[in-house]
Amino acid sequence: MPRLDDDRLRQLAASYHTPLYVFDEQTIRDKCRALKAAITYKDTTIRYACKALTLQAILAIMREEGMWIDASSVNEVHRALRAGFAPEEIYYTGEGSTPSVYRFLVDSGVPINCTSLDQLRLLGAIAPGQACSIRVNPGRGHGENDRTNTGGPGSKHGIYHDRIEEARAIAGSFGLRIVGIHSHIGSGSRPEDWRVWNAINQTVLAIARGFGPDLEFVNLGGGLPVPYRPGEAPMDIVAWGRALSRSMADFSADLGRPVRLFVEPGRFLVAESGVLLAEIQSLKSTSAEGGARGYDYAIVNTGLNHNIRPAMYGSYHDIRFVPRDGAQRGAGKDYVVAGYLCESGDVFTTDECGRLAPRPFPELRVGDLMVMANTGAYSHAMKNEYNSMNLPASVLVDPSGQARIIERRGTLDDIMRRELEVYNPARAIAT
């Protein structure tokens, strides 16, 4: 977030307290516009994978920028509807679904993407003759590791490519019309991963060809790489868009008619818009002993409850510290940056295997402000109240530099609200 200098970050922390999520509106809008400009295939619509960051203020920005919505749960559908999206602009892809959810979606006019043979049977039983799409697993993925890979034999997602004919038969038995083919194969991290993305999606397009005149669209998913490490190059979005547009033009020419293209990025649109601010609460060290090395720790007032990606995926987030007094600091040392939870895995500086990976920082002091970069995607979205910790506030900085709260800071009452609704201590004592 280069637009916010250290003084501004200190002001935000002082005004709204830490920990604090800060999102930059202009970054999100720039990403949306760059993606739209990169794809020259004329019949294209971009769906925002809102699971990356589902705040209403963010959805409002997406709607203004002409994005549609990819939803992974019925509540994400509801959130999109509340943000003003029309039902046909929302696309539901849920791994688990119930009759009541499918009935609501059908009645509301929200397109359904079936991710299993059982979902096809469920939809057929509820709404025979319905139009739908299917998510296919093309047999390959390109995620950074098994936890972010959503294609191939090791992925639960989609209908495996060798079961497509069975899917067609089930759909036919209920009169379902399969009008779209969808695939999402994972989230890569290297700038050239888009080439793998494009190559694997040729398999998806080959599968789509088999659906003949019923086929109205293909949805090739998201997973576009974002630079997380210092000096890491961004993907060539123009080259990606050019290659994608060319392949879709060839695909439509082969079929003799235009086929609509959807893509559904999430992380690419919002990851670089966010930082997580926190303060150093203590500095401590351990000594080398028993053949193990010692470490210097900087303990900050946030944890995996506010950004679980390092603990969950082994993800790297760039971290820097802003001196509390604004003064220049001398040479420092290597620190492990760890959170405030009673959990050994609550560490932000680890390698991909979860081992401690200290990083060099200038001299650190209690009260210094931690700035963790690229937390716009899947950090806020996966936040939790572990250790009964209050959730941070969220602030949006508009293009003029003005900040406003878009989500208030949590309280103990928020944490306990559902308990208090059903538990009355006075009544428990009386009985």
C-alpha positions in Angstrom: 0.0 0.0 0.0 2.5 2.6 -1.2 0.0 5.5 -0.9 0.0 5.4 2.9 3.3 6.6 4.4 4.5 5.8 7.9 2.9 8.9 9.5 -0.5 8.1 8.0 -0.2 4.5 9.3 0.6 5.8 12.8 -2.4 8.1 12.6 -4.7 5.3 11.6 -3.4 3.1 14.4 -3.9 5.9 17.0 -7.4 6.7 15.7 -8.8 3.2 15.4 -6.6 1.1 17.7 -4.7 -2.0 16.8 -5.0 -4.6 15.6 -6.5 -3.0 12.5 -7.3 -4.0 8.9 -6.7 -1.2 6.4 -7.9 -1.5 2.8 -7.0 0.9 0.0 -10.0 1.5 -2.4 -7.9 2.8 -5.3 -5.8 -0.4 -5.4 -9.0 -2.5 -5.8 -10.3 -0.3 -8.5 -7.0 -0.3 -10.4 -6.9 -4.1 -10.3 -10.4 -4.4 -11.6 -9.7 -2.0 -14.4 -6.4 -3.7 -15.4 -8.1 -7.0 -15.5 -10.9 -5.8 -17.7 -8.5 -4.0 -20.0 -6.3 -7.1 -20.4 -9.1 -9.4 -21.8 -10.0 -8.3 -25.3 -12.4 -11.2 -26.0 -15.6 -9.2 -26.2 -18.1 -11.5 -24.6 -16.4 -11.6 -21.2 -17.6 -11.0 -17.7 -15.5 -11.0 -14.6 -16.9 -12.5 -11.4 -15.3 -11.5 -8.1 -14.7 -14.6 -5.9 -16.1 -12.9 -2.9 -14.8 -15.5 -0.4 -11.5 -13.6 -0.6 -13.0 -10.5 1.1 -16.8 -10.3 1.6 -17.2 -6.9 3.4 -20.2 -4.9 2.1 -18.1 -1.9 1.3 -15.8 -4.1 -0.9 -18.8 -5.6 -2.7 -20.1 -2.1 -3.4 -16.8 -1.2 -5.1 -16.9 -4.4 -7.1 -20.4 -3.7 -8.2 -19.4 -0.1 -9.3 -16.5 -1.6 -11.3 -18.8 -3.9 -13.2 -17.8 -7.1 -11.5 -20.3 -9.9 -10.9 -20.0 -12.4 -8.0 -18.8 -15.9 -7.5 -20.3 -17.2 -4.2 -19.3 -20.3 -2.3 -22.1 -20.4 0.3 -25.7 -19.4 0.5 -24.8 -16.6 3.0 -22.3 -15.2 0.4 -25.3 -15.2 -2.0 -27.3 -13.2 0.6 -24.5 -10.8 1.2 -24.2 -10.2 -2.6 -28.0 -9.6 -2.9 -27.8 -7.1 0.0 -25.0 -5.3 -1.8 -27.3 -4.7 -4.7 -26.3 -7.5 -7.1 -29.0 -9.0 -9.2 -29.6 -12.7 -8.8 -28.4 -13.5 -12.3 -25.1 -11.7 -11.5 -24.4 -14.2 -8.7 -23.0 -17.7 -9.4 -23.3 -20.3 -6.7 -20.5 -23.0 -6.4 -20.8 -24.8 -3.1 -19.2 -28.1 -2.3 -22.0 -29.0 0.1 -25.6 -28.1 -0.5 -29.1 -29.0 0.9 -32.5 -29.2 -0.6 -33.5 -25.9 1.1 -30.4 -24.1 -0.3 -31.0 -25.3 -3.8 -34.8 -24.5 -3.6 -33.9 -20.9 -2.5 -31.4 -20.5 -5.3 -33.8 -21.8 -8.0 -36.7 -19.7 -6.7 -34.4 -16.6 -6.5 -33.0 -17.1 -10.0 -29.3 -17.5 -8.9 -27.4 -19.7 -11.3 -26.2 -23.0 -9.8 -22.9 -24.7 -10.6 -23.0 -28.4 -9.6 -19.7 -29.7 -8.3 -20.7 -33.4 -7.9 -22.9 -36.1 -9.4 -25.0 -36.0 -6.2 -25.6 -32.3 -6.6 -26.9 -32.9 -10.1 -29.3 -35.5 -8.6 -30.3 -33.0 -5.9 -31.0 -30.3 -8.4 -32.9 -32.6 -10.7 -35.1 -33.8 -7.9 -35.9 -30.2 -6.9 -36.2 -28.6 -10.3 -36.3 -31.0 -13.3 -35.6 -29.2 -16.5 -33.5 -26.5 -14.8 -30.5 -25.0 -16.6 -27.2 -25.3 -14.7 -23.4 -25.6 -15.1 -21.0 -28.2 -13.8 -17.6 -27.8 -12.2 -15.1 -30.2 -13.8 -11.8 -31.4 -12.4 -9.5 -31.7 -15.5 -7.1 -34.0 -13.8 -4.4 -31.4 -13.2 -4.0 -28.4 -10.9 -1.5 -25.6 -10.3 -1.8 -24.6 -6.7 1.3 -23.6 -4.7 0.9 -26.7 -2.6 -1.7 -29.4 -1.8 -3.7 -27.0 0.3 -4.2 -24.5 -2.5 -4.4 -27.0 -5.4 -8.0 -27.4 -6.6 -7.3 -29.7 -9.6 -6.0 -33.3 -10.0 -6.6 -36.5 -8.1 -5.7 -35.0 -4.8 -8.4 -32.3 -4.9 -12.0 -32.8 -3.7 -13.3 -30.1 -6.1 -15.4 -30.8 -9.1 -16.6 -33.8 -11.1 -13.5 -35.7 -12.3 -12.9 -35.6 -16.0 -13.5 -39.3 -16.5 -17.0 -39.0 -14.9 -18.3 -36.4 -17.4 -20.4 -38.9 -19.4 -22.0 -40.1 -16.1 -22.8 -36.4 -15.3 -24.4 -36.0 -18.7 -26.5 -39.1 -18.2 -27.7 -38.0 -14.8 -28.6 -34.5 -16.1 -30.5 -36.1 -19.0 -32.5 -38.3 -16.7 -33.9 -35.2 -15.0 -34.1 -33.0 -18.1 -31.4 -30.7 -16.7 -29.7 -28.6 -19.3 -25.9 -28.2 -18.8 -25.3 -24.8 -20.3 -21.9 -24.0 -18.7 -18.6 -25.7 -17.9 -16.6 -24.4 -15.0 -13.1 -25.2 -13.7 -10.9 -23.7 -11.0 -7.6 -25.4 -10.7 -5.8 -23.6 -7.9 -3.9 -20.5 -6.8 -0.4 -20.2 -8.1 2.2 -17.9 -6.7 4.9 -17.5 -9.4 4.4 -14.8 -12.0 4.6 -17.3 -14.9 1.9 -19.6 -13.4 -0.7 -18.1 -15.7 0.9 -20.0 -18.5 0.2 -23.3 -16.6 -3.3 -21.9 -16.0 -3.9 -21.3 -19.7 -2.4 -24.7 -20.7 -4.6 -26.7 -18.3 -7.7 -24.8 -19.3 -7.2 -26.1 -22.9 -8.3 -29.4 -21.4 -11.4 -27.7 -19.9 -12.3 -26.2 -23.3 -11.9 -29.6 -24.9 -14.4 -31.0 -22.4 -16.7 -28.1 -23.0 -16.7 -28.8 -26.8 -18.6 -32.0 -26.1 -21.7 -30.2 -24.8 -22.6 -28.9 -28.2 -25.5 -26.5 -28.8 -26.6 -26.3 -25.1 -23.2 -24.7 -24.2 -23.7 -21.0 -23.4 -20.6 -20.2 -21.4 -17.3 -21.4 -19.9 -16.0 -20.3 -16.6 -12.2 -20.7 -16.3 -11.9 -19.8 -12.6 -9.3 -17.6 -11.0 -6.1 -18.3 -9.0 -4.0 -15.6 -10.7 -0.7 -15.0 -8.9 0.1 -12.0 -6.7 3.6 -11.0 -5.7 4.0 -11.5 -1.9 7.8 -11.3 -1.5 10.0 -8.2 -1.9 11.3 -7.9 -5.4 8.9 -10.5 -6.7 7.7 -9.6 -10.2 3.9 -9.4 -10.9 2.3 -11.5 -13.5 2.2 -10.1 -17.0 -1.6 -9.4 -17.0 -1.5 -8.1 -20.6 0.1 -11.3 -22.0 -2.2 -13.5 -19.9 -5.3 -11.6 -21.3 -4.0 -11.7 -24.8 -3.4 -15.5 -24.7 -6.8 -16.1 -23.0 -8.7 -14.0 -25.5 -7.0 -15.7 -28.4 -7.9 -19.2 -27.1 -11.5 -18.2 -26.5 -11.8 -16.7 -30.0 -10.5 -19.9 -31.5 -12.9 -21.9 -29.3 -15.9 -19.9 -30.5 -14.7 -20.1 -34.1 -14.5 -23.9 -33.8 -18.1 -24.0 -32.5 -19.3 -21.5 -35.1 -20.9 -19.2 -32.5 -19.8 -17.0 -29.7 -19.5 -18.6 -26.2 -19.5 -16.4 -23.2 -16.4 -16.3 -21.0 -16.4 -15.9 -17.2 -13.3 -15.7 -15.0 -13.5 -15.4 -11.3 -10.4 -14.0 -9.6 -10.5 -13.1 -5.9 -7.1 -12.7 -4.5 -5.8 -10.9 -7.5 -8.3 -8.1 -7.1 -7.9 -7.5 -3.3 -4.8 -9.0 -1.9 -2.5 -6.0 -2.5 -5.1 -3.6 -1.2 -4.8 -4.6 2.5 -2.4 -4.3 5.4 -2.8 -5.6 8.9 -1.5 -3.2 11.6 -0.4 -4.3 15.1 1.9 -3.2 17.9 4.9 -5.0 19.5 3.8 -5.9 23.0 6.9 -7.7 24.1 10.4 -8.7 23.0 11.9 -11.9 24.4 14.6 -14.4 23.6 15.5 -18.0 24.1 19.0 -19.5 24.4 20.7 -22.2 22.4 20.4 -25.4 24.3 20.6 -29.1 23.7 21.7 -28.7 20.1 18.8 -26.3 19.3 19.4 -22.7 18.4 17.9 -19.8 20.3 15.6 -17.2 18.9 14.7 -13.5 19.4 10.9 -13.0 19.4 8.8 -9.9 18.7 5.3 -10.5 20.1 2.6 -8.5 18.4 -1.0 -7.9 19.4 -2.5 -9.9 16.6 -2.2 -13.5 15.6 -3.4 -16.3 13.3 -6.9 -15.4 14.3 -6.5 -12.3 12.1 -4.3 -13.8 9.4 -4.3 -17.6 9.3 -2.5 -17.9 6.0 1.0 -18.4 7.3 -0.1 -21.1 9.7 -2.6 -22.7 7.3 -0.7 -22.5 4.0 2.8 -21.6 4.9 2.2 -18.3 3.2 4.8 -15.5 3.2 3.7 -11.9 4.0 6.1 -9.1 3.9 6.5 -7.5 7.4 8.1 -4.2 8.4 8.0 -2.1 11.5 7.3 1.6 11.9 9.1 3.1 15.0 6.6 4.4 17.5 8.5 7.7 17.8 9.3 8.1 14.2 13.1 8.1 14.9 15.7 6.3 12.8 16.8 3.1 14.4 20.2 1.4 14.4 21.2 -2.0 13.3 19.0 -4.8 14.6 19.0 -8.6 14.4 16.9 -11.5 13.2 13.5 -11.8 14.8 10.7 -14.3 14.8 7.5 -12.3 14.6 4.8 -14.2 16.7 1.3 -13.5 17.7 -0.4 -13.1 21.1 -2.4 -16.3 21.1 -1.8 -19.3 23.4 -0.8 -21.4 20.5 2.6 -22.5 19.5 1.8 -22.3 15.8 0.9 -18.6 16.2 3.9 -17.4 14.2 4.0 -15.2 11.1 7.7 -15.8 10.1 7.9 -19.4 9.1 8.9 -21.3 6.0 6.6 -23.3 3.8 6.9 -26.3 6.1 6.0 -24.4 9.3 9.6 -24.1 10.6 10.7 -20.9 12.3 12.3 -18.5 9.8 13.6 -15.4 11.5 13.8 -12.2 9.4 16.2 -9.3 9.8 14.8 -6.1 11.2 16.3 -2.8 12.5 16.3 -2.4 16.2 12.8 -3.1 17.5 11.1 -1.7 20.6 7.8 -2.3 22.4 5.1 -0.1 20.9 6.6 -0.2 17.4 3.9 -0.6 14.7 3.9 -3.8 12.6 2.8 -3.4 9.0 1.9 -6.8 7.4 1.4 -6.4 3.7 -0.9 -8.1 1.2 -3.6 -9.1 3.7 -6.5 -8.0 1.5 -7.4 -11.6 0.5 -8.2 -14.5 2.9 -6.9 -12.8 6.0 -10.0 -10.8 7.1 -12.2 -13.4 5.4 -10.9 -16.2 7.7 -10.6 -14.2 10.9 -11.9 -15.9 14.1 -12.4 -15.3 17.8 -9.9 -17.9 19.1 -8.9 -17.3 22.7 -12.0 -15.1 22.9 -10.1 -12.2 21.3 -12.1 -9.3 20.0 -12.1 -8.9 16.2 -10.3 -5.8 14.7 -12.0 -2.9 13.1 -11.7 -2.5 9.3 -10.9 0.8 7.7 -11.3 1.8 4.0 -9.1 4.6 2.6 -10.8 6.3 -0.3 -8.9 7.7 -3.4 -8.7 11.1 -1.7 -6.9 9.6 1.3 -9.9 9.9 3.7 -10.4 6.9 6.0 -13.7 5.5 7.3 -14.7 2.5 9.4 -16.4 -0.1 7.3 -16.6 -2.7 10.2 -16.4 -1.8 13.8 -14.1 -3.3 16.4 -15.5 -6.5 18.0 -16.6 -6.7 21.7 -17.0 -9.5 24.3 -20.7 -9.1 23.8 -20.3 -10.0 20.1 -18.4 -13.1 21.0 -21.0 -14.2 23.6 -24.1 -13.0 21.9 -25.4 -16.4 20.7 -24.7 -17.9 24.1 -26.5 -15.1 25.9 -29.6 -15.5 23.7 -30.2 -19.0 25.1 -28.5 -19.0 28.5 -30.1 -17.1 31.5 -27.9 -17.4 34.6 -30.7 -16.3 36.9 -33.0 -19.1 35.6 -30.1 -21.6 35.9 -29.6 -20.8 39.6 -33.3 -21.0 40.3 -33.6 -24.5 38.9 
